[in-house]
Amino acid sequence: MSSPQPSTITVDRVACAGHGLCYGVAPDLIDADDQGDPVVPERPLAPGEAALAQEAVAMCPERALALQTIEDPTSKD
């Protein structure tokens, strides 16, 4: 069985309306800047953060958050 691919959270700054639901549901993972826009980790998510990140993505009414798989540059197709 292969391990899950690492992923990260991305934010579509144009789509984000600053509702705050994402950092309300995942305050240890997503922060807010001075304008109320989400600030997400600029690193791969830890295995224990994946479920919380998915919940935050699902809470966004504007669908401005997404989980993006980080491709391993050493993997072969």
Helices and strands as residue ranges (DSSP letters): E 7-11, H 21-25, E 31-32, E 38-39, G 47-49, H 50-59, E 65-69
